[in-house]
Amino acid sequence: MAIITISRGTFSGGADLAKWVAEKLGYRCIAREVLTEAAKQYGADEEGLQKALMEKPGFMERLSSERTRYLTLIQAALCNAVKDDKVVYHGHAGHLLLIGVPHLIRVRVIANMDLRIASAMHRQKLSRQQAIEYIRKMDDARAKWTKFLYHVDWQDPLLYDLVINLDNFSLSVACEVVCAATKLEVFHTSPESQKIMNDLALSTDVKARIISDPGIKTAEVEVEADNGIVTISGTVGFQEELNRINEIARNTPDVRGLKSDVRVETHWALTQGRYAR
């Protein structure tokens, strides 16, 4: 079994391919519902989640941690949704949010501009010029978003295991290619690869719970997990917040032990004004 992520430009056919692949393999197909789950599970604003994924970084972005906070929530929800594999995810940067998971098949779908324009005109009821402007705007935002957060070019083929050109393949042939990749042993879920997935899911869940807690405002922490043992490092401004972080971690499902290396730096928090939310 495997996890499949499909990345694509706007109206490149990736969403349709994801549905074909999921149906043929009997996998679940997920996309924007991850946003809804993040909003529900961690008490986040769904509109804010949408903006965090869709809008390119603004001029003052580097002074704000709100986007990073939203992405942490999305990553946690995505990890929870895919940790049992047999999933096709088509959405924003799934291959980057799940980086390091061995049984992840990273697919990139490309198509010529005429095909994309025709699709945008049909689905969005746009004129040809409006469709061109819409596609360019969305692609530009996605490129800047990925560059800002991950320091990579989202079109770089080295980020993917398969690059499929829908100019050369029909959807049915493209579906066969992706499905064939799941038969390769390198993408099969092993005990070792499942451990990596479980550790990522647990660490992101703990971190998401911490940064969503209304009583924690000055924390800057990193979370790692190893077979249920969670290690938290970083800083907080107040002892009460450190106590709350430890309480959250211990009460998170699947946590079997806690190692805390979080320092209380009240003066730093008050003078620097850096917040996790």
The 8 nearest C-alpha neighbors of each residue, nearest first, counted from 0:
[[1, 187, 188, 85, 84, 181, 2, 186],
 [2, 0, 102, 84, 85, 187, 186, 103],
 [1, 3, 103, 84, 86, 85, 104, 87],
 [4, 2, 87, 104, 103, 88, 105, 86],
 [5, 3, 88, 105, 89, 87, 93, 94],
 [6, 4, 106, 89, 107, 88, 13, 105],
 [7, 5, 107, 106, 108, 89, 4, 90],
 [8, 6, 108, 13, 107, 11, 109, 9],
 [7, 9, 11, 10, 138, 109, 6, 108],
 [8, 10, 11, 134, 7, 138, 137, 115],
 [11, 9, 115, 12, 118, 119, 8, 13],
 [10, 12, 8, 110, 9, 115, 13, 109],
 [13, 11, 15, 10, 14, 16, 108, 7],
 [14, 12, 16, 15, 7, 11, 108, 17],
 [13, 15, 17, 16, 12, 89, 18, 5],
 [16, 14, 18, 17, 13, 12, 19, 170],
 [15, 17, 13, 19, 18, 14, 20, 170],
 [18, 16, 14, 20, 15, 19, 21, 13],
 [17, 19, 21, 15, 16, 20, 22, 28],
 [20, 18, 16, 22, 17, 21, 23, 174],
 [19, 21, 23, 17, 174, 22, 18, 24],
 [22, 20, 26, 18, 24, 23, 19, 25],
 [21, 23, 25, 19, 20, 24, 18, 26],
 [22, 24, 20, 21, 25, 19, 26, 178],
 [25, 23, 21, 26, 22, 20, 178, 85],
 [24, 26, 22, 21, 23, 27, 85, 20],
 [27, 25, 21, 85, 86, 24, 28, 22],
 [26, 28, 86, 21, 87, 29, 85, 25],
 [29, 27, 87, 21, 88, 86, 18, 26],
 [28, 30, 88, 87, 27, 32, 89, 31],
 [31, 29, 90, 89, 32, 88, 33, 28],
 [30, 32, 33, 34, 29, 90, 35, 89],
 [31, 33, 35, 34, 30, 36, 29, 37],
 [32, 34, 36, 31, 35, 77, 76, 30],
 [35, 33, 37, 32, 36, 31, 38, 73],
 [34, 36, 32, 38, 33, 37, 39, 45],
 [35, 37, 33, 39, 38, 34, 40, 32],
 [38, 36, 34, 40, 76, 35, 39, 73],
 [37, 39, 43, 35, 42, 45, 36, 41],
 [40, 38, 36, 42, 37, 41, 35, 43],
 [39, 41, 37, 38, 36, 42, 43, 76],
 [42, 40, 43, 38, 37, 39, 211, 208],
 [41, 43, 38, 39, 40, 44, 211, 37],
 [44, 42, 38, 41, 45, 37, 39, 48],
 [43, 45, 47, 46, 38, 48, 42, 39],
 [46, 44, 48, 47, 38, 43, 49, 35],
 [47, 45, 49, 48, 44, 50, 51, 43],
 [48, 46, 50, 44, 45, 49, 51, 69],
 [47, 49, 45, 51, 46, 50, 69, 44],
 [50, 48, 46, 52, 47, 51, 53, 45],
 [49, 51, 53, 47, 54, 52, 48, 46],
 [52, 50, 48, 66, 49, 53, 47, 54],
 [53, 51, 50, 49, 54, 48, 91, 70],
 [52, 54, 50, 51, 49, 55, 141, 140],
 [55, 53, 50, 140, 52, 51, 56, 144],
 [54, 56, 140, 144, 143, 57, 141, 53],
 [57, 55, 60, 144, 54, 58, 143, 147],
 [56, 58, 60, 59, 55, 61, 54, 144],
 [57, 59, 60, 56, 61, 62, 55, 63],
 [58, 60, 57, 61, 62, 63, 56, 64],
 [61, 59, 57, 63, 62, 58, 56, 64],
 [60, 62, 63, 59, 64, 58, 57, 56],
 [63, 61, 60, 59, 64, 273, 58, 65],
 [62, 64, 60, 61, 65, 59, 66, 67],
 [65, 63, 67, 66, 68, 275, 276, 62],
 [66, 64, 68, 67, 63, 276, 69, 275],
 [65, 67, 69, 51, 68, 64, 70, 63],
 [68, 66, 70, 64, 65, 69, 71, 51],
 [67, 69, 65, 71, 66, 70, 64, 72],
 [70, 68, 72, 66, 71, 67, 48, 73],
 [69, 71, 73, 67, 72, 68, 74, 66],
 [70, 72, 74, 68, 69, 73, 207, 75],
 [71, 73, 69, 75, 207, 70, 74, 37],
 [72, 74, 70, 76, 75, 71, 37, 77],
 [75, 73, 77, 71, 72, 76, 96, 70],
 [74, 76, 203, 204, 72, 78, 73, 77],
 [75, 77, 73, 79, 37, 74, 78, 33],
 [76, 78, 80, 74, 79, 75, 33, 73],
 [79, 77, 200, 75, 81, 80, 76, 82],
 [78, 80, 76, 77, 82, 81, 200, 75],
 [79, 81, 77, 78, 82, 76, 83, 33],
 [82, 80, 84, 78, 83, 79, 86, 77],
 [81, 83, 84, 79, 78, 80, 196, 197],
 [82, 84, 81, 85, 80, 86, 79, 193],
 [85, 83, 2, 81, 86, 82, 1, 0],
 [86, 84, 26, 1, 2, 0, 27, 83],
 [87, 85, 27, 26, 2, 84, 28, 81],
 [86, 88, 3, 28, 4, 21, 27, 2],
 [89, 87, 4, 29, 30, 28, 3, 90],
 [90, 88, 5, 30, 4, 14, 6, 17],
 [89, 91, 30, 88, 93, 92, 6, 31],
 [90, 92, 93, 52, 6, 89, 141, 53],
 [93, 91, 95, 94, 96, 90, 6, 145],
 [92, 94, 96, 95, 91, 4, 97, 90],
 [93, 95, 92, 97, 96, 105, 98, 4],
 [96, 94, 98, 92, 97, 93, 149, 158],
 [95, 97, 93, 98, 94, 74, 92, 77],
 [98, 96, 95, 94, 93, 100, 99, 78],
 [97, 99, 95, 96, 100, 94, 93, 103],
 [98, 100, 101, 97, 195, 196, 103, 95],
 [99, 101, 98, 103, 102, 196, 97, 195],
 [102, 100, 103, 192, 99, 186, 185, 188],
 [103, 101, 186, 1, 188, 187, 100, 2],
 [102, 104, 2, 101, 100, 3, 1, 105],
 [105, 103, 3, 2, 4, 106, 160, 102],
 [104, 106, 159, 160, 4, 94, 103, 3],
 [107, 105, 5, 161, 159, 162, 4, 160],
 [106, 108, 162, 6, 5, 7, 161, 163],
 [109, 107, 163, 7, 13, 162, 164, 6],
 [108, 110, 164, 11, 163, 165, 7, 107],
 [111, 109, 165, 11, 166, 164, 112, 114],
 [112, 110, 113, 114, 115, 166, 109, 11],
 [111, 113, 115, 114, 116, 110, 131, 11],
 [114, 112, 116, 115, 111, 117, 110, 118],
 [115, 113, 117, 112, 116, 111, 118, 110],
 [114, 116, 112, 10, 118, 113, 117, 11],
 [115, 117, 113, 119, 118, 114, 130, 112],
 [118, 116, 120, 114, 115, 119, 113, 121],
 [117, 119, 115, 121, 116, 120, 122, 10],
 [120, 118, 116, 122, 121, 117, 123, 130],
 [121, 119, 125, 124, 117, 118, 123, 122],
 [120, 122, 118, 124, 119, 123, 117, 125],
 [123, 121, 119, 124, 120, 118, 125, 117],
 [122, 124, 125, 119, 120, 121, 130, 118],
 [125, 123, 120, 121, 122, 126, 119, 130],
 [126, 124, 120, 123, 129, 130, 127, 119],
 [125, 127, 129, 128, 120, 130, 124, 131],
 [126, 128, 130, 129, 131, 120, 125, 116],
 [129, 127, 131, 130, 126, 132, 125, 133],
 [128, 130, 126, 132, 131, 127, 125, 133],
 [131, 129, 133, 127, 128, 132, 119, 116],
 [132, 130, 128, 134, 129, 133, 116, 135],
 [133, 131, 129, 135, 130, 134, 136, 128],
 [132, 134, 130, 136, 131, 135, 129, 137],
 [135, 133, 137, 131, 136, 132, 9, 138],
 [136, 134, 138, 132, 137, 133, 139, 131],
 [135, 137, 133, 139, 134, 138, 132, 140],
 [136, 138, 140, 134, 139, 135, 141, 133],
 [139, 137, 141, 135, 140, 136, 134, 142],
 [140, 138, 142, 136, 137, 141, 135, 143],
 [141, 139, 55, 137, 143, 138, 142, 54],
 [140, 142, 144, 138, 139, 143, 145, 137],
 [141, 143, 139, 145, 140, 144, 138, 153],
 [142, 144, 146, 140, 145, 141, 55, 147],
 [145, 143, 141, 55, 147, 142, 146, 140],
 [146, 144, 142, 148, 147, 143, 149, 141],
 [145, 147, 150, 151, 143, 144, 149, 148],
 [146, 148, 144, 145, 150, 143, 149, 56],
 [149, 147, 145, 146, 150, 144, 67, 151],
 [148, 150, 151, 146, 145, 147, 95, 144],
 [151, 149, 146, 147, 148, 145, 152, 153],
 [152, 150, 146, 149, 153, 145, 155, 147],
 [151, 153, 154, 155, 146, 142, 145, 150],
 [152, 154, 155, 151, 142, 145, 146, 158],
 [155, 153, 152, 156, 158, 142, 107, 151],
 [154, 156, 157, 152, 153, 158, 151, 159],
 [157, 155, 158, 159, 154, 162, 107, 160],
 [158, 156, 155, 159, 160, 154, 161, 162],
 [159, 157, 156, 155, 160, 153, 105, 154],
 [160, 158, 105, 157, 161, 156, 106, 107],
 [159, 161, 105, 106, 104, 162, 158, 157],
 [160, 162, 106, 159, 107, 163, 105, 104],
 [163, 161, 107, 108, 106, 164, 159, 156],
 [164, 162, 108, 107, 109, 165, 161, 173],
 [165, 163, 109, 166, 167, 110, 108, 168],
 [164, 166, 168, 167, 110, 169, 163, 109],
 [167, 165, 164, 110, 168, 111, 169, 109],
 [166, 168, 165, 164, 169, 163, 110, 173],
 [169, 167, 165, 173, 172, 166, 170, 164],
 [168, 170, 172, 171, 173, 165, 167, 166],
 [171, 169, 173, 172, 174, 16, 168, 165],
 [170, 172, 174, 169, 173, 175, 19, 168],
 [173, 171, 175, 169, 174, 170, 168, 176],
 [174, 172, 170, 176, 175, 171, 168, 169],
 [173, 175, 171, 172, 177, 20, 176, 170],
 [176, 174, 172, 178, 173, 177, 179, 171],
 [175, 177, 173, 179, 174, 178, 172, 180],
 [178, 176, 180, 174, 179, 175, 173, 181],
 [177, 179, 175, 180, 181, 176, 174, 20],
 [178, 180, 176, 177, 181, 182, 175, 183],
 [181, 179, 177, 182, 178, 183, 176, 186],
 [182, 180, 179, 178, 183, 186, 1, 0],
 [181, 183, 180, 179, 184, 178, 187, 186],
 [184, 182, 181, 185, 180, 186, 187, 179],
 [183, 185, 187, 186, 182, 181, 188, 180],
 [184, 186, 183, 187, 102, 101, 188, 182],
 [187, 185, 102, 184, 183, 1, 181, 188],
 [188, 186, 184, 0, 102, 185, 1, 189],
 [187, 189, 102, 0, 192, 1, 193, 186],
 [188, 190, 192, 191, 193, 187, 102, 194],
 [191, 189, 193, 192, 194, 188, 195, 196],
 [190, 192, 194, 189, 193, 195, 188, 101],
 [193, 191, 195, 189, 194, 101, 190, 188],
 [192, 194, 196, 190, 195, 191, 189, 197],
 [193, 195, 197, 191, 192, 196, 198, 190],
 [196, 194, 192, 198, 193, 197, 199, 100],
 [195, 197, 193, 199, 194, 198, 100, 82],
 [196, 198, 194, 200, 199, 195, 193, 201],
 [197, 199, 224, 195, 201, 196, 200, 225],
 [200, 198, 196, 202, 197, 201, 203, 195],
 [201, 199, 78, 197, 203, 198, 202, 79],
 [200, 202, 204, 198, 199, 203, 197, 205],
 [201, 203, 223, 224, 199, 205, 222, 204],
 [204, 202, 75, 206, 200, 205, 201, 207],
 [203, 205, 75, 201, 207, 202, 206, 200],
 [206, 204, 208, 202, 207, 203, 248, 201],
 [205, 207, 209, 203, 208, 204, 222, 202],
 [208, 206, 204, 72, 210, 209, 205, 203],
 [207, 209, 205, 211, 206, 210, 204, 212],
 [210, 208, 206, 207, 212, 211, 244, 205],
 [209, 211, 207, 212, 208, 206, 275, 276],
 [212, 210, 208, 209, 207, 41, 213, 42],
 [211, 213, 209, 214, 210, 215, 208, 216],
 [214, 212, 215, 211, 216, 210, 276, 209],
 [213, 215, 212, 216, 240, 243, 211, 239],
 [216, 214, 240, 213, 212, 217, 218, 210],
 [215, 217, 274, 218, 275, 276, 214, 213],
 [218, 216, 274, 235, 236, 275, 215, 268],
 [217, 219, 235, 275, 234, 216, 220, 215],
 [220, 218, 234, 233, 275, 235, 217, 221],
 [219, 221, 233, 232, 218, 234, 231, 222],
 [220, 222, 232, 231, 233, 223, 219, 206],
 [221, 223, 231, 202, 230, 206, 232, 220],
 [224, 222, 202, 230, 229, 231, 221, 225],
 [223, 225, 229, 198, 202, 228, 227, 230],
 [224, 226, 228, 227, 198, 229, 223, 194],
 [227, 225, 228, 198, 224, 194, 197, 255],
 [226, 228, 254, 255, 225, 253, 224, 229],
 [229, 227, 256, 225, 224, 255, 226, 257],
 [230, 228, 224, 257, 223, 258, 227, 256],
 [229, 231, 258, 223, 259, 222, 257, 224],
 [232, 230, 222, 259, 221, 260, 258, 261],
 [231, 233, 260, 261, 221, 220, 259, 222],
 [234, 232, 220, 261, 219, 221, 262, 260],
 [233, 235, 262, 261, 219, 263, 218, 220],
 [236, 234, 218, 263, 217, 237, 264, 262],
 [235, 237, 265, 268, 264, 263, 217, 218],
 [238, 236, 239, 240, 265, 235, 263, 241],
 [237, 239, 241, 240, 263, 242, 236, 235],
 [240, 238, 242, 237, 241, 243, 215, 244],
 [239, 241, 243, 238, 242, 237, 215, 244],
 [240, 242, 238, 244, 243, 239, 245, 235],
 [243, 241, 239, 245, 240, 244, 246, 238],
 [242, 244, 240, 246, 241, 245, 247, 239],
 [245, 243, 241, 247, 246, 242, 240, 209],
 [244, 246, 248, 242, 243, 247, 249, 241],
 [245, 247, 243, 249, 244, 248, 250, 242],
 [248, 246, 244, 250, 245, 249, 243, 251],
 [247, 249, 245, 251, 250, 246, 205, 244],
 [248, 250, 246, 247, 251, 245, 254, 257],
 [251, 249, 247, 248, 246, 252, 254, 245],
 [250, 252, 248, 249, 254, 247, 253, 205],
 [253, 251, 254, 250, 249, 201, 255, 248],
 [254, 252, 227, 255, 251, 201, 250, 228],
 [255, 253, 227, 252, 256, 251, 228, 249],
 [256, 254, 227, 228, 253, 257, 249, 229],
 [257, 255, 228, 254, 229, 227, 258, 249],
 [256, 258, 229, 228, 230, 259, 249, 255],
 [259, 257, 230, 229, 231, 260, 256, 228],
 [260, 258, 231, 261, 230, 257, 232, 245],
 [259, 261, 232, 231, 262, 258, 233, 230],
 [262, 260, 232, 233, 234, 259, 231, 263],
 [261, 263, 234, 264, 235, 233, 260, 232],
 [264, 262, 235, 236, 234, 237, 265, 238],
 [265, 263, 236, 267, 266, 235, 262, 268],
 [264, 266, 236, 268, 267, 237, 263, 269],
 [265, 267, 269, 268, 264, 270, 236, 271],
 [268, 266, 264, 270, 265, 269, 271, 236],
 [269, 267, 236, 265, 266, 271, 272, 270],
 [268, 270, 266, 272, 267, 271, 265, 236],
 [269, 271, 267, 268, 272, 266, 273, 265],
 [272, 270, 268, 273, 267, 269, 266, 274],
 [271, 273, 269, 268, 270, 274, 267, 217],
 [274, 272, 271, 268, 217, 275, 219, 269],
 [273, 275, 217, 276, 216, 272, 218, 219],
 [274, 276, 218, 219, 217, 216, 64, 210],
 [275, 274, 65, 216, 64, 210, 68, 211]]
